[in-house]
Amino acid sequence: MAYENILVSTDGAIGLIQLNRPNVLNALNGMVMTEVGNALAEFDANDAVRAIIIH
């Protein structure tokens, strides 16, 4: 899935979610929270992902 406000990747068994709104100092808003929730759901459905880092 494509996201506008976050970057999502995996590194082995680790799922990575990176906030990507530098123009507003990565402030959270409703859209960011929705995207993070969707990314977490994708990782939850992936049995290979054992841990998730949000930064």
Rosetta silent file (secondary structure, phi, psi, omega in degrees, C-alpha in Angstrom):
SEQUENCE: MAYENILVSTDGAIGLIQLNRPNVLNALNGMVMTEVGNALAEFDANDAVRAIIIH
SCORE:     score description
SCORE:     0.000 S_00000001
   1 L     0.000  142.374  179.005    0.000    0.000    0.000 S_00000001
   2 L   -92.103  137.229 -179.397    1.227    3.523   -0.773 S_00000001
   3 L  -121.753  150.130  179.220    1.323    6.083    2.035 S_00000001
   4 L   -94.653  -29.775 -170.462    1.664    9.875    1.921 S_00000001
   5 L  -115.439   -4.471  179.691    2.886   10.576    5.452 S_00000001
   6 E  -137.160  158.173  172.243    4.888    7.511    6.492 S_00000001
   7 E  -112.379  132.710 -176.655    7.540    5.224    5.059 S_00000001
   8 E  -123.658  132.382  177.580    7.028    1.501    5.601 S_00000001
   9 E  -153.330  173.424  173.802    9.635   -1.228    5.149 S_00000001
  10 E  -128.597  150.204  175.056   10.856   -4.489    6.608 S_00000001
  11 E  -134.526   92.964 -174.368   14.318   -5.595    7.640 S_00000001
  12 L    67.519 -122.697 -178.716   14.203   -9.323    8.180 S_00000001
  13 L   -93.714   12.247 -178.399   11.620   -9.974   10.884 S_00000001
  14 E  -109.385  126.571  173.243   11.394   -6.292   11.849 S_00000001
  15 E   -91.469  136.592 -177.591    8.711   -3.994   10.468 S_00000001
  16 E  -119.499  129.136  174.153    9.712   -0.337   10.235 S_00000001
  17 E  -122.885  119.680 -178.724    7.342    2.639   10.193 S_00000001
  18 E  -117.302  126.003  175.067    8.990    6.032    9.764 S_00000001
  19 E   -65.791  138.747 -174.512    7.097    9.303   10.079 S_00000001
  20 L  -135.709   60.911  176.843    7.724   11.395    6.958 S_00000001
  21 L  -132.702   61.714 -174.845    6.380   14.900    7.564 S_00000001
  22 H   -63.412  -26.495 -178.633    9.546   16.959    8.115 S_00000001
  23 H   -66.496  -20.547  176.930    7.844   20.209    7.093 S_00000001
  24 H  -122.511   27.938  177.336    5.680   20.014   10.271 S_00000001
  25 L    55.404   36.812  178.513    8.301   18.299   12.475 S_00000001
  26 L    57.554   32.671  176.841    6.512   14.930   12.076 S_00000001
  27 L   -62.885  143.640  179.829    3.455   16.182   13.948 S_00000001
  28 L   -86.666  140.317  171.507    0.678   13.621   14.208 S_00000001
  29 L  -139.522 -177.482 -176.995   -2.739   14.235   12.679 S_00000001
  30 H   -59.207  -40.808 -179.020   -5.702   12.051   11.776 S_00000001
  31 H   -65.496  -42.279  178.624   -4.257   11.003    8.412 S_00000001
  32 H   -62.360  -45.258 -179.180   -0.931    9.958    9.952 S_00000001
  33 H   -63.093  -38.385  176.834   -2.700    7.948   12.634 S_00000001
  34 H   -64.022  -44.830  179.875   -4.863    6.242    9.983 S_00000001
  35 H   -64.226  -42.278  177.969   -1.801    5.376    7.903 S_00000001
  36 H   -61.938  -43.004  177.858    0.075    4.037   10.945 S_00000001
  37 H   -60.407  -42.165  178.511   -2.965    1.922   11.846 S_00000001
  38 H   -65.641  -41.258  178.447   -3.136    0.528    8.321 S_00000001
  39 H   -64.477  -41.223  177.480    0.593   -0.262    8.325 S_00000001
  40 H   -62.026  -39.068  178.170    0.268   -2.007   11.690 S_00000001
  41 H   -64.493  -39.481  177.286   -2.600   -4.103   10.297 S_00000001
  42 H   -63.132  -44.543  178.488   -0.438   -5.094    7.311 S_00000001
  43 H   -64.369  -38.138  179.358    2.396   -6.146    9.624 S_00000001
  44 H   -61.615  -34.095 -179.665   -0.059   -8.046   11.833 S_00000001
  45 H   -79.432  -10.730 -178.051   -1.170  -10.065    8.803 S_00000001
  46 L  -100.028  106.969 -177.962    2.463  -10.899    7.942 S_00000001
  47 L   -64.698  -18.251 -179.337    3.649  -13.872   10.024 S_00000001
  48 L   -76.622  -21.326 -179.156    7.284  -13.098    9.137 S_00000001
  49 L   -85.063  121.442 -176.781    7.211   -9.797   11.062 S_00000001
  50 L  -107.844  -18.954  179.934    8.055  -10.401   14.734 S_00000001
  51 E  -149.498  155.229 -179.726    8.628   -6.811   15.928 S_00000001
  52 E  -131.423  133.563  176.244    7.704   -3.303   14.782 S_00000001
  53 E  -115.077  128.034  175.145    9.683   -0.092   15.240 S_00000001
  54 E  -112.675  123.671  177.645    7.967    3.278   14.822 S_00000001
  55 L  -146.643    0.000    0.000   10.253    6.294   14.532 S_00000001
